[in-house]
Amino acid sequence: MVFPLRLIVVLLCLPCCALPLRAAPDKPLERGTAITDPLALRDLDRGRFGLGRILQPARAADAPLDNAQLFAMPAMASVRAAIDAEFERYIARHNAELPGESIGVGEAFAFQLFDRALLSAAETRFVLAGIVNRMDRAFVAPSSCGEIRLIYRLTRTGPAGGETSSRLPMTLNIVLRAKGETAVDRDGRPVTCAAIAQRWLATSDLPQTGRDLAAKLQARDGPLDLVMPENIDRIEINLQIAHAPKSPRRDFRTDYLLKVFRHDAQARVFREAPMENQIDRARLLADPALAREFKAWLLDPVHFAELDRGTILIPEKFLASAAIAPTPVGFVPSSLLPEFGLSEGEGSNAVFSEGDVVAALKKAASDGRPLQNIRSFGGFQRRLNDITCAGCHQTRGIGGFHFPGVDWMAARPSNTTVVPASPHFFGDQVRRRDILAALRDGKLPDYSRGFASRPQLRGTTGLAGTEYSDGWGAHCYRLMRGNSANDASFRGWTCAKGLACQVTGTARMGMCFVGAR
């Protein structure tokens, strides 16, 4: 969703007294699904959850792994080489498309590149910023019970590895299988998905913080006791590759590089891999035969229903191995927009037409396959966007990230790092906890999800009146009373009492703010 920058600034500067207030929840939304306590994370980072101990379990706990050491590891050589190659491709594409805009490291350039020297510097390292339970992704590999993610933020440290923080715009996620192939607990009993879910949900009521909480999480019955380096599946990176300040020629712009590296346990290396559901738009549009194959595959009733539910897994032959996610959305040349769309209005070689989608909707209805989200061509376009890595990262993020984490190394955390995660992250916690409860109770979970812009409520009222659902700042759709043109996919995107869906120009998508309806 795109809003003029000046409108966003005005709306964000409205006085708080003008906003309808809602009492904060009794417990954090992420209870039982994520570890965000900064002092506990500090203790975990200094122990076996520091990046060095995760990648090299025999490493001493009191020897933090700096980036010079990290990228000197044979396992990480291919990661660094792939990042360097992406930089070169980005620069070449920029020079071809924006020859009048200089690009390089430093403020002298119109487009300021991330300084790659910091990736392999002794004064930088990745610091544990959060641990997130993603057992809601167990539909991808049921035997693994989903995933556990260790999220590390690139940080410039003081002399000799001291803890004086200067955060840099990059995260590195270690994604682990929640359950290994031969998982047993300390008593030799097989570990089940139900047992893992129970351990996480049991942390909901823990009153501790800091070292006490870290100890409880790692105890014999704690959830982190089961998180082992041998369960590593992949590395995911999100790097602010370039930033362009506002100029007389254009508004500000920031581009983020997203990549994934699979762990080859036998060779002990991380290898560049296709990104889940990151559609390779350029390749499909350049290869009509491949585009036709993708179109037939996606519009198949079974796959179309999976797309609607948000549980689709697109075959790797149609996927890209990297993505550039720009912010703000739509303020960049079309060739740099997220790798999605493929639809009417994007050129004569568009893969999907509105007629294709309407036919697929009619087929789903005749086959008795009720759809939750896609009820129109507009719903199809939005869903096709937010299943991709780039599209999801552009939706309700914090400067291109969904989990920057609180900076526990700073003496006084800055305003940009006081909130550990984005509205998209917090809005999804109810759904994730519901899935954990089903796994704990031995029930078949409902893995479906709503659009990235509006969370799936699942019958709860916990998000009502909040920015995550229909409160101030929530994404909404402006209904036209009695108008048959109201989009069926978004009719439910209304605002709480006292708020109205404010849009710009002729747009129908907007945000909930105080004002006349």
C-alpha positions in Angstrom: 0.0 0.0 0.0 1.4 3.4 -1.0 0.7 6.7 0.7 2.4 10.0 -0.1 5.3 10.6 2.3 3.9 13.9 3.5 0.6 12.3 4.4 2.4 9.6 6.4 4.4 12.3 8.3 1.2 14.3 9.1 -0.7 11.3 10.4 2.2 10.1 12.5 2.5 13.6 14.1 -1.1 13.8 15.2 -1.3 14.3 19.0 -2.0 11.2 21.0 -4.9 12.8 22.8 -6.7 12.8 19.4 -6.7 9.0 19.3 -9.2 6.6 20.8 -7.3 4.7 23.4 -7.5 1.0 24.1 -6.3 -0.8 27.2 -3.1 -2.7 26.7 -3.5 -6.5 26.8 -2.9 -8.1 30.2 0.0 -10.1 28.7 2.3 -9.5 25.8 0.9 -10.7 22.5 4.1 -12.8 21.8 3.8 -14.7 25.1 4.6 -18.4 24.5 5.6 -17.8 20.9 8.7 -15.6 21.0 11.5 -14.5 23.4 11.9 -10.7 23.3 13.1 -9.9 26.8 16.4 -7.9 26.2 18.1 -8.9 29.4 17.3 -12.6 28.9 18.6 -12.4 25.3 21.8 -10.8 26.6 22.4 -13.8 28.8 21.5 -16.2 26.1 23.9 -14.5 23.6 26.7 -14.8 26.2 26.0 -18.5 26.5 25.3 -21.3 24.0 23.0 -19.1 21.8 25.7 -16.7 20.7 26.2 -17.1 17.0 29.7 -18.5 17.5 28.4 -21.4 19.8 25.5 -22.1 17.3 27.9 -22.5 14.3 30.8 -23.9 16.3 29.4 -25.7 19.4 32.9 -26.4 20.8 33.7 -22.7 20.9 34.3 -21.1 24.3 31.3 -19.1 25.6 33.4 -16.2 26.5 34.8 -15.7 23.0 32.2 -13.9 20.9 32.4 -14.6 17.2 33.3 -11.3 15.3 32.6 -11.0 11.6 36.2 -11.3 10.6 36.1 -14.8 12.1 32.6 -15.5 10.9 33.3 -15.0 7.2 36.7 -16.7 7.5 34.8 -20.0 8.3 34.8 -22.4 5.3 31.0 -22.9 5.9 30.4 -19.2 5.3 32.6 -18.6 2.3 29.8 -19.2 -0.2 27.6 -16.9 1.8 30.0 -14.0 1.5 30.7 -14.8 -2.2 26.9 -14.7 -3.0 26.4 -11.4 -1.1 29.3 -9.9 -3.1 27.8 -11.1 -6.4 24.4 -9.6 -5.5 26.1 -6.2 -4.8 27.7 -6.3 -8.2 24.4 -7.2 -9.9 22.6 -4.4 -8.0 25.2 -1.8 -9.0 25.1 -2.9 -12.7 21.3 -2.8 -12.8 21.3 0.6 -11.1 23.8 2.1 -13.5 21.7 0.8 -16.4 18.4 2.1 -15.1 19.4 5.3 -13.3 22.6 6.4 -15.0 22.2 10.0 -13.6 22.3 8.8 -10.0 25.7 8.1 -8.6 26.1 5.0 -6.4 28.8 4.1 -3.9 29.8 4.0 -0.2 29.4 7.3 1.6 27.3 10.5 1.7 28.9 11.8 -1.5 26.8 9.5 -3.5 23.1 9.8 -4.4 22.6 6.1 -3.7 24.6 5.2 -0.6 25.6 1.5 -0.6 26.1 -0.5 2.5 29.8 -0.7 3.3 30.7 -4.4 2.6 33.9 -4.0 4.5 31.8 -4.1 7.7 30.7 -7.6 6.9 34.2 -9.0 7.5 35.4 -6.5 10.1 36.7 -7.5 13.5 34.7 -4.6 15.2 31.3 -6.0 14.0 29.4 -9.1 15.0 25.9 -10.5 14.9 24.1 -10.1 18.3 21.1 -12.2 19.4 18.0 -10.0 19.0 15.2 -12.5 19.5 14.1 -16.1 19.3 10.8 -16.9 17.6 8.7 -20.1 17.5 7.5 -20.8 14.0 5.8 -24.1 14.6 2.9 -22.6 12.6 5.1 -23.6 9.6 4.8 -27.3 10.4 2.8 -27.8 7.3 6.0 -27.4 5.3 7.7 -30.4 6.9 5.4 -32.1 9.5 8.1 -34.4 10.8 10.2 -31.4 11.9 7.3 -29.8 13.8 8.0 -26.4 12.1 10.9 -24.1 12.9 12.6 -22.2 15.6 14.4 -19.0 14.5 17.4 -17.4 16.2 17.5 -13.8 14.9 20.8 -11.9 15.1 21.4 -8.2 14.4 24.6 -6.9 12.9 26.2 -4.6 15.5 29.4 -2.5 15.6 31.1 -3.3 18.9 33.6 -1.3 20.9 37.3 -2.1 21.3 38.2 -5.8 21.9 34.6 -6.9 21.5 33.2 -4.6 24.1 29.4 -4.0 24.4 28.8 -0.5 23.2 26.2 -0.8 20.5 26.0 0.8 17.1 23.4 -1.2 15.2 23.8 -1.7 11.4 20.9 -2.5 9.1 21.2 -6.2 8.7 19.8 -9.3 10.3 20.9 -12.9 10.0 18.5 -15.6 11.0 19.5 -19.1 11.9 16.5 -21.3 11.1 16.4 -24.6 12.9 14.0 -27.5 12.7 11.9 -27.6 15.8 12.5 -31.3 16.1 15.5 -33.2 14.8 15.4 -36.6 13.1 16.4 -38.5 16.3 15.2 -36.0 18.9 15.1 -37.2 22.5 15.0 -35.3 25.7 17.5 -35.5 28.6 15.7 -38.6 29.9 15.9 -40.4 26.6 12.3 -40.0 25.7 11.3 -39.2 22.1 10.4 -35.6 21.6 7.0 -35.0 20.0 5.5 -31.9 18.4 3.0 -31.8 21.3 5.8 -31.8 23.9 7.6 -29.0 22.1 4.5 -26.9 21.8 3.7 -27.5 25.5 7.1 -26.3 26.6 6.7 -23.0 24.6 3.2 -22.3 25.8 4.3 -23.0 29.4 6.5 -19.9 29.2 3.4 -17.6 28.9 3.1 -17.2 32.6 6.8 -17.0 33.5 7.3 -13.9 35.7 11.0 -13.8 35.5 13.2 -11.6 33.3 16.9 -11.4 32.5 19.2 -14.2 33.8 16.4 -15.9 35.7 14.3 -16.2 32.6 17.2 -17.3 30.5 17.9 -20.1 33.0 14.3 -21.2 33.0 14.1 -21.3 29.2 17.2 -23.5 29.1 16.2 -25.8 32.0 15.5 -29.5 31.6 11.8 -28.8 30.8 12.4 -25.5 29.0 11.8 -24.9 25.3 15.4 -23.9 24.5 16.7 -27.2 26.0 15.6 -28.8 22.7 17.2 -26.2 20.3 20.4 -27.8 19.0 22.9 -26.7 16.4 22.5 -30.1 14.6 19.0 -29.0 13.7 20.1 -26.0 11.6 18.2 -25.9 8.3 19.3 -22.6 6.7 20.4 -19.0 7.1 18.3 -16.1 6.0 19.7 -12.6 5.5 18.0 -9.2 5.2 20.5 -6.4 4.4 19.8 -2.8 3.6 21.8 -2.8 0.4 21.4 0.9 -0.4 19.8 4.1 0.8 18.9 7.2 -1.2 18.0 10.3 0.8 15.3 12.7 -0.4 16.5 14.9 -3.3 15.0 17.4 -5.8 14.6 14.5 -8.3 12.8 12.0 -6.0 11.6 11.1 -2.6 13.8 9.0 -0.2 14.2 5.3 -1.0 15.8 2.3 0.7 16.4 -1.1 -0.8 16.7 -4.4 1.1 18.5 -7.5 -0.2 16.9 -10.8 0.9 18.6 -14.2 0.4 18.5 -17.8 1.8 21.3 -20.3 2.2 20.6 -24.0 2.9 22.8 -26.0 5.3 24.6 -28.9 3.7 25.2 -30.9 6.8 27.4 -33.5 5.0 29.7 -30.9 3.4 29.3 -28.5 6.4 28.6 -25.5 4.2 25.8 -23.1 3.5 24.7 -23.0 -0.1 22.7 -20.4 -2.0 19.1 -21.6 -2.4 15.8 -20.6 -4.0 13.7 -18.5 -1.7 10.3 -20.0 -0.6 7.5 -18.6 -2.8 9.7 -15.8 -4.2 8.4 -15.9 -7.8 11.0 -15.2 -10.4 9.0 -12.6 -12.3 11.7 -11.6 -14.8 12.4 -15.2 -15.8 8.7 -16.1 -16.2 8.0 -13.0 -18.4 11.1 -13.8 -20.5 10.1 -17.5 -21.0 6.5 -17.9 -22.3 6.6 -21.7 -22.0 7.6 -21.5 -18.3 5.0 -18.8 -17.7 2.3 -21.0 -19.2 3.4 -23.9 -17.0 3.4 -21.7 -13.9 -0.1 -20.3 -14.8 -1.5 -23.8 -15.2 0.1 -25.0 -11.9 -1.1 -22.1 -9.8 -4.7 -22.0 -11.2 -5.1 -25.7 -10.5 -8.0 -25.9 -8.0 -5.9 -27.6 -5.3 -3.0 -25.1 -5.6 -5.4 -22.2 -5.9 -7.0 -23.2 -2.6 -3.6 -23.4 -1.0 -2.7 -19.9 -2.3 -5.9 -18.7 -0.7 -5.1 -20.3 2.7 -1.5 -19.0 2.6 -0.1 -22.6 2.8 1.1 -22.8 -0.8 4.6 -24.1 -1.6 5.6 -23.1 -5.2 8.0 -25.5 -7.0 11.6 -24.3 -7.0 11.7 -24.1 -10.9 9.6 -20.9 -10.7 11.5 -19.2 -7.9 14.3 -16.7 -7.5 17.4 -17.0 -5.3 17.4 -13.3 -4.3 15.0 -10.4 -3.9 15.2 -6.6 -3.6 12.5 -5.2 -1.4 12.2 -1.4 -1.8 10.8 1.0 0.8 8.5 3.0 0.3 6.6 0.6 -2.0 6.0 1.9 -5.4 8.6 4.8 -5.3 11.0 2.9 -7.6 11.3 1.9 -11.2 9.0 -1.0 -12.2 11.8 -3.4 -12.8 12.8 -3.1 -9.1 9.3 -3.7 -7.7 8.9 -7.0 -5.8 9.0 -10.1 -7.8 5.2 -10.6 -8.0 2.3 -9.3 -10.0 2.5 -11.1 -13.3 -1.0 -9.8 -13.9 -3.1 -7.7 -16.2 -1.9 -4.1 -16.4 1.8 -4.9 -16.3 2.3 -5.3 -20.1 1.2 -7.4 -23.0 3.0 -10.4 -21.8 1.3 -10.6 -18.4 0.9 -14.2 -17.2 -2.5 -13.8 -15.6 -5.6 -12.0 -16.8 -8.6 -11.0 -14.7 -10.6 -13.5 -16.7 -8.2 -16.3 -15.6 -8.8 -15.5 -12.0 -12.5 -15.1 -12.3 -12.7 -18.5 -14.0 -10.6 -20.0 -11.1 -13.0 -18.5 -8.6 -16.0 -20.0 -10.4 -14.3 -23.4 -10.5 -13.6 -23.3 -6.8 -17.2 -22.4 -6.1 -18.5 -25.2 -8.3 -16.1 -27.7 -6.7 -17.3 -26.8 -3.2 -13.9 -25.4 -2.2 -14.8 -22.3 0.0 -12.2 -19.6 -0.2 -11.2 -17.4 2.8 -9.3 -14.6 1.3 -9.3 -14.6 -2.5 -12.7 -13.5 -3.7 -11.7 -11.2 -6.5 -9.0 -10.3 -8.9 -7.7 -7.7 -6.4 -7.6 -10.4 -3.7 -5.6 -12.6 -6.0 -3.1 -9.8 -6.7 -2.6 -9.0 -3.1 -2.2 -12.6 -2.0 0.3 -13.3 -4.8 2.3 -10.4 -3.4 2.2 -11.2 0.3 3.2 -14.9 -0.1 6.5 -13.7 -1.5 9.5 -12.8 0.7 9.8 -9.3 -0.8 6.0 -8.6 -0.6 5.7 -9.8 3.0 8.7 -7.7 4.1 7.2 -4.6 2.6 4.0 -5.0 4.5 3.8 -3.2 7.9 7.5 -3.6 8.6 9.9 -1.4 10.6 12.3 0.0 8.1 12.3 -3.2 6.0 12.5 -5.6 9.0 9.8 -7.6 10.8 11.9 -8.4 13.8 14.7 -5.9 14.5 14.7 -6.8 18.3 15.4 -4.5 21.2 19.0 -3.3 21.4 20.1 -4.7 24.7 23.7 -3.5 24.1 22.8 0.2 24.1 22.9 2.1 27.4 19.8 3.9 26.3 17.9 2.1 23.5 16.9 4.5 20.7 13.2 4.9 19.8 13.7 2.8 16.7 14.6 -0.3 18.8 12.3 0.0 21.8 9.6 -2.1 20.0 11.1 -5.4 19.1 8.9 -6.2 16.1 6.5 -4.9 13.5 2.7 -4.6 13.6 2.6 -7.5 11.1 4.6 -9.7 13.6 2.4 -8.8 16.6 -0.8 -9.2 14.6 0.0 -12.8 13.7 0.7 -14.0 17.3 -2.9 -15.0 18.0 -2.9 -17.3 15.0 0.5 -18.8 15.9 -0.5 -19.4 19.5 -3.7 -21.1 18.4 -1.7 -23.5 16.2 0.7 -24.2 19.2 -2.3 -25.0 21.3 -3.7 -27.4 18.7 -0.3 -29.2 18.4 -0.1 -29.4 22.2 -3.6 -31.0 22.4 -3.0 -33.4 19.6 -5.5 -31.7 17.3 -5.1 -31.0 13.6 -4.0 -27.4 13.4 -5.6 -24.8 11.0 -2.5 -23.5 9.3 -4.4 -20.9 7.2 -3.6 -17.2 7.5 -5.1 -13.9 6.4 -3.4 -11.3 4.4 -0.2 -9.8 5.7 -2.0 -6.4 6.1 -4.9 -7.7 8.2 -4.4 -10.6 10.7 -6.6 -13.6 10.9 -8.6 -13.2 14.1 -9.8 -16.8 14.6 -12.8 -15.8 16.7 -10.8 -13.9 19.3 -11.4 -10.3 20.3 -7.9 -9.8 21.6 -6.9 -7.6 18.7 -10.1 -5.6 18.4 -9.6 -1.9 18.4 -5.8 -2.2 18.0 -3.5 -1.1 15.2 -3.1 -4.8 14.3 -6.8 -5.2 13.3 -9.3 -2.3 13.1 -7.9 0.3 15.4 -6.0 3.6 14.8 -3.4 3.0 12.0 -4.8 -0.4 10.9 -5.1 -1.1 7.2 -8.6 -0.8 5.8 -10.8 -0.7 2.7 -13.1 2.2 2.1 -16.6 0.8 1.3 -18.9 2.7 -1.0 -22.4 2.3 0.3 -24.6 0.4 -2.0 -21.9 0.2 -4.6 -21.6 -3.2 -6.3 -18.0 -2.4 -7.1 -16.9 -3.0 -3.5 -14.2 -5.6 -3.6 -15.4 -8.9 -2.1 -11.9 -9.7 -0.8 -11.7 -6.6 1.4 -15.3 -5.8 2.5 -14.4 -6.9 6.0 -11.5 -4.5 6.3 -13.5 -1.9 8.3 -12.5 0.4 11.2 -13.5 0.3 14.8 -16.2 2.6 16.2 -15.0 6.3 16.1 -12.6 5.7 13.3 -12.9 6.0 9.5 -11.0 4.6 6.6 -8.9 7.5 5.3 -7.6 7.1 1.7 -5.8 9.4 -0.7 -7.1 10.3 -4.1 -9.2 7.6 -5.8 -7.6 4.8 -3.8 -9.9 2.4 -1.9 -7.2 1.1 0.5 -6.3 3.3 3.4 -5.7 3.4 7.1 -8.0 3.8 10.1 -7.9 7.3 11.6 -10.2 9.8 13.4 -12.3 11.6 10.9 -15.7 11.9 9.1 -16.9 8.8 7.5 
